[in-house]
Amino acid sequence: MIQLFNRQTGQFEDAELSPIEAQDIADYQKLWMPVIDARVQQLRASGQLTLQALGDANIEDAGWEWAKKHQARTELRWRSFALRCDGRTQGLMFVDLLRRCRLPESADDHLVYVDILATAPWNRERLVPQPLYRGVGTVMMAEAINLSFEEGFDGRVGLHALPKANAFYSQRCLMENMGPDEKYDDLNYYELSAARADEFLSR
């Protein structure tokens, strides 16, 4: 059973995880984007629209195009996930099954690569005064690890992290920081080993 913690009630609530559907994209466009766009416009109006400011506001993903990703869902390499709770889409994730490991002990082995992952704006610290649900990112990462096991990849997962997410992936997700990748705008590349995957799921 998947549950998210409601920070406002102090209670756990049941959630469901399944492939992204048209309704999830509609939620993104109608419910997520107005909140994100409003903050972007505030920054622009004040002359503070910088990458640093986007990170401080927890909207570094403002330019991501989920609808385009959804259009590519029929390609065999891609898997999509939507996390729903209380009738709304709380998180979205796309993963790629054709990437290879970089860690020396498993170099060139298959892994699940998290291409993009985001939580709904009303769950984000620094963006809203009272974030609603906690645990969306952790649930999504657990699903990526489970998929890796299902595909025979031994739980291995890789991703490039936005700057403000570095601590989450290194500390909460137990991933190895392999440093900036010049092919990805110098974003840090992270990888989860098979041993660390077992440790993550056992916590």
C-alpha positions as CSV (number, residue, x, y, z in Angstrom):
1,M,0.0,0.0,0.0
2,I,1.3,3.4,-1.0
3,Q,0.6,6.3,1.4
4,L,1.6,10.0,1.6
5,F,1.8,12.0,4.8
6,N,-0.5,14.9,5.0
7,R,1.5,17.6,6.8
8,Q,-1.6,19.6,7.6
9,T,-3.7,16.9,9.2
10,G,-0.7,14.8,10.5
11,Q,-2.3,11.7,9.0
12,F,-1.2,9.3,6.2
13,E,-3.5,9.0,3.2
14,D,-3.8,6.2,0.6
15,A,-2.3,7.0,-2.8
16,E,-2.1,5.1,-6.1
17,L,0.7,4.8,-8.7
18,S,0.1,4.0,-12.3
19,P,1.2,5.1,-15.8
20,I,0.6,8.7,-16.7
21,E,-2.8,9.2,-18.2
22,A,-4.4,12.2,-20.0
23,Q,-6.0,13.3,-16.8
24,D,-2.6,13.6,-15.2
25,I,-1.4,15.9,-18.0
26,A,-4.6,17.9,-17.6
27,D,-3.9,18.2,-13.9
28,Y,-0.3,19.4,-14.7
29,Q,-1.6,22.0,-17.1
30,K,-4.6,23.3,-15.1
31,L,-3.4,22.8,-11.5
32,W,0.4,22.7,-11.5
33,M,1.3,25.3,-14.1
34,P,-0.7,28.2,-12.9
35,V,1.1,28.1,-9.5
36,I,4.5,27.7,-11.1
37,D,3.8,30.3,-13.8
38,A,2.6,32.8,-11.2
39,R,5.8,32.5,-9.2
40,V,7.9,32.9,-12.4
41,Q,6.0,36.0,-13.3
42,Q,6.6,37.4,-9.8
43,L,10.4,36.9,-10.2
44,R,10.3,38.4,-13.7
45,A,8.4,41.4,-12.6
46,S,10.9,42.0,-9.8
47,G,13.9,41.6,-12.1
48,Q,15.0,38.5,-10.1
49,L,14.4,35.8,-12.7
50,T,17.6,33.8,-12.4
51,L,18.5,30.2,-12.1
52,Q,19.4,30.8,-8.5
53,A,16.0,32.4,-7.8
54,L,14.2,29.5,-9.5
55,G,16.0,27.1,-7.3
56,D,15.3,29.2,-4.2
57,A,11.6,29.1,-5.1
58,N,11.7,25.4,-5.8
59,I,10.7,25.7,-9.4
60,E,13.8,24.7,-11.2
61,D,11.6,22.4,-13.4
62,A,9.5,25.3,-14.6
63,G,10.5,24.7,-18.3
64,W,9.8,20.9,-18.3
65,E,7.3,19.8,-21.0
66,W,5.4,16.9,-19.6
67,A,2.9,16.8,-22.5
68,K,5.8,16.2,-25.0
69,K,7.1,13.4,-22.8
70,H,3.7,11.9,-22.6
71,Q,3.5,11.8,-26.4
72,A,6.7,9.6,-26.4
73,R,5.2,7.1,-24.0
74,T,4.6,4.5,-26.7
75,E,8.3,4.0,-27.2
76,L,9.5,0.8,-25.5
77,R,12.4,2.5,-23.8
78,W,10.1,4.8,-21.7
79,R,8.0,4.2,-18.6
80,S,5.8,6.8,-17.0
81,F,4.4,7.1,-13.5
82,A,1.7,9.3,-11.9
83,L,1.2,9.4,-8.2
84,R,-2.4,10.3,-7.2
85,C,-3.9,11.2,-3.9
86,D,-7.1,13.0,-2.9
87,G,-8.2,13.0,-6.5
88,R,-5.3,15.0,-7.8
89,T,-1.9,14.2,-9.4
90,Q,0.7,14.6,-6.7
91,G,3.8,13.5,-8.6
92,L,5.0,12.6,-12.1
93,M,8.0,10.7,-13.4
94,F,9.4,9.4,-16.7
95,V,12.2,6.8,-16.8
96,D,14.5,5.5,-19.6
97,L,15.4,1.8,-19.7
98,L,18.2,2.1,-22.3
99,R,20.9,3.8,-20.2
100,R,24.0,2.2,-18.7
101,C,25.8,2.4,-15.4
102,R,28.9,4.5,-14.7
103,L,29.9,3.3,-11.3
104,P,33.1,1.3,-11.7
105,E,31.8,-1.9,-10.1
106,S,28.9,-2.1,-12.5
107,A,30.2,-0.1,-15.5
108,D,28.0,-0.5,-18.6
109,D,25.4,-2.6,-16.9
110,H,21.8,-1.7,-17.4
111,L,20.0,0.7,-15.1
112,V,16.7,2.7,-14.8
113,Y,17.5,6.3,-15.6
114,V,15.1,8.8,-14.1
115,D,14.7,11.4,-16.9
116,I,12.4,13.8,-15.0
117,L,10.6,13.6,-11.7
118,A,8.5,16.3,-10.0
119,T,6.1,16.8,-7.2
120,A,3.0,19.0,-7.4
121,P,3.6,22.7,-6.5
122,W,1.4,22.6,-3.4
123,N,3.7,20.0,-1.9
124,R,6.9,22.1,-2.3
125,E,8.7,23.8,0.5
126,R,9.8,27.4,-0.3
127,L,7.1,27.6,-3.0
128,V,4.0,27.5,-0.8
129,P,3.7,28.5,2.9
130,Q,2.1,25.2,4.0
131,P,3.2,22.3,1.8
132,L,0.5,19.6,1.7
133,Y,2.0,16.1,1.2
134,R,5.4,14.8,2.1
135,G,7.0,11.7,0.6
136,V,6.2,12.1,-3.1
137,G,9.8,12.0,-4.3
138,T,10.7,9.1,-2.0
139,V,7.7,7.0,-3.3
140,M,8.7,7.8,-6.9
141,M,12.3,6.8,-6.3
142,A,11.2,3.5,-4.6
143,E,9.1,2.8,-7.7
144,A,12.1,3.4,-10.0
145,I,14.2,1.0,-7.9
146,N,11.4,-1.6,-8.0
147,L,11.2,-1.3,-11.7
148,S,14.9,-1.8,-11.9
149,F,14.6,-5.1,-10.1
150,E,11.7,-6.1,-12.3
151,E,13.8,-5.5,-15.4
152,G,16.7,-7.5,-14.0
153,F,18.8,-4.4,-13.3
154,D,19.4,-5.3,-9.6
155,G,17.9,-2.0,-8.4
156,R,20.4,0.2,-10.1
157,V,19.1,3.7,-10.9
158,G,20.8,6.8,-12.4
159,L,19.8,10.5,-12.8
160,H,21.0,14.0,-13.2
161,A,19.9,16.2,-10.3
162,L,18.8,19.8,-10.3
163,P,21.0,21.8,-8.0
164,K,18.5,22.2,-5.1
165,A,17.8,18.4,-5.2
166,N,21.4,17.3,-4.7
167,A,20.9,16.8,-0.9
168,F,17.8,14.7,-1.4
169,Y,19.4,12.3,-3.8
170,S,22.7,11.9,-1.9
171,Q,21.3,11.8,1.6
172,R,17.7,10.5,1.4
173,C,18.2,8.3,-1.7
174,L,21.7,7.0,-0.8
175,M,23.0,7.8,-4.3
176,E,26.6,8.3,-5.3
177,N,27.4,11.7,-6.6
178,M,29.6,11.2,-9.6
179,G,30.1,15.0,-10.2
180,P,29.0,17.4,-12.8
181,D,28.3,16.2,-16.3
182,E,29.2,18.7,-19.0
183,K,26.8,17.0,-21.4
184,Y,23.9,17.9,-19.1
185,D,24.6,21.6,-18.3
186,D,27.0,20.5,-15.6
187,L,24.3,19.0,-13.5
188,N,25.6,16.4,-11.0
189,Y,25.1,12.8,-12.1
190,Y,24.0,10.4,-9.4
191,E,23.8,6.6,-9.4
192,L,22.4,4.1,-7.0
193,S,24.3,0.8,-6.7
194,A,22.6,-2.6,-6.3
195,A,23.7,-2.8,-2.6
196,R,22.4,0.7,-1.9
197,A,19.1,-0.1,-3.6
198,D,18.5,-2.9,-1.1
199,E,19.4,-0.6,1.7
200,F,17.0,2.1,0.5
201,L,14.1,-0.4,0.2
202,S,14.8,-1.9,3.6
203,R,14.5,1.4,5.5
